[in-house]
Amino acid sequence: MSGPGGEPIEEGVLELARRVFDLARAGHTEELAAYVDAGVPVDLTNEKGDTLLVLAAYHDHPDTVAALLARGADHGRANDRGQTALAAAVFRRSEAGVRALLDAGADPDAGGPSARETAAFFELPEMAALLDRDTR
């Protein structure tokens, strides 16, 4: 594996990256937050463009989502497939995750498919109602 300039990435760095992505997937909020507080980029992305926030939202860990948002995670950043953390939280029917992302300013119409399109496609009226709460 190589970095953005084509230089090889050290195995220790790769292991750390794998670890923090696993922490986001598993919802180990305190440990992940400690890594971010120690200098791991809050918007670190994997080979698919998934950020820690997208992974935490997709795996339905609203406390981890909130901790990452509190540390400045970019809620609008989409992965390589155009999916945002908000669309992932909607897909997982995570009311707490959706609320945290909306409170942070996430756009229900960003990405492709957007969170709003995800709610419509999977027929999730309760998620659509959450997304519409600020537009009434």
N, C-alpha and C positions, 0 to 999 in steps of 0.2 A: 504494500500500500504506500502511496506517496501523498505528500502535501500539495497545496495549491500551486507551488512553484516547481513541482516535480521531484522535490527532494524527498528521500525516504523518511517515514515517520518512525521514531523510536518505539520499540515494543512496549516500554513502560507507559508511554503516552497513549498508545492504542489500548492497553489494558485499562487505564484510567477512564478513557472514553467509553469502553464497553461497560465498565462498572457504573458510571453515572447514568447511562441509558437504561441499564437494568434497574437501577434505583427508581428512575422515573416510571418505568413500566410496572414495577412492583408497589409503588406508592410509599416508599421509604422516605417520607418527607424530611424528617430531621437530618438524616445522614446526607441526603441530596442537598439540602439547604446548606449544610456545613461545607460541602465541596464547593458550592457556588460562592458562599461567603469567603472561602479560601482562595478563590480566583478562577475556578472553572467557569468559562463563559456561559451565562444564563441562556443564551441563544445558540448553544452548540448544536450542530446538526449531524445526523448520521448520513450514510451513503444514499439514503432515499430522500434526504432533505427534511426528515422529521426532526423537529426540535424536541427538547425535553418537555416543553409545554404540550405539544401535540401528543406525545406519547403518554403523558400523565392524563390528559383529557380522554384519549382513546381507551385507556385502560381503567377509566372511571375512578380516578383518585382526586376528588375535588380539593382535599386539603393540600395535596402536592401542587395542584393547579394554583391555588391561592398563594402558596409560599413562593412559587416561581414568579407569579405576577407581582408580588410584593417586592421582589428582587429585580424588577424591571424587564421581565420576559416580554418579548414582542408578540402580543396576542394576534396581530394581523398577518404574521408571517405564515405563508403556505408552504407545504412540502412540495416535492417534485410532481405530485399528482394534482396539485391545486387545492388540497384539503387544509383547512384551518383547524386550530384547536377547538373553536366554537362548533364547527361542523362535526368534529369527532365527539364532542360532549353531547350534542343533539343526537347523534347516531346511537350513543350508549344510553340515552335517556337519563342523563345525569343532571337533574335539576340544580343541584348545588354547583356543579361545574359550569353549567350554562349561566347561572346567576353571577358567579364570580367573574366570568369572562365578559358578560354584558356590563357589569358594574365597572370593569376596567376599561370599557369603551370598545369592545370587540364589535365589529360590523356584521350583522346577520346576513348581509348580501355579498360579503367578500368571499373570494375563492370560487372554486368550481369543482364539484357542486358546492354552492354556498350552504350555510346552516339552514337558511329558509328553504332552499331547494331540497335539502336532505330531509327536513321535517315533512315536506309535502310528498316526496317520493316514497318514504317509508310509512306514510300515513300516521304521523305522530302529532295529533292535534294538541296534546298538552305541551309539546315542545314548541309548536307554532305559536301557541298562546303566550308562552314565555318570551319568545322572540319579538312578539308584537306589543309587549307590555309598555314599552317606551314610546310607541308611535300612536297611541290612542289619544 
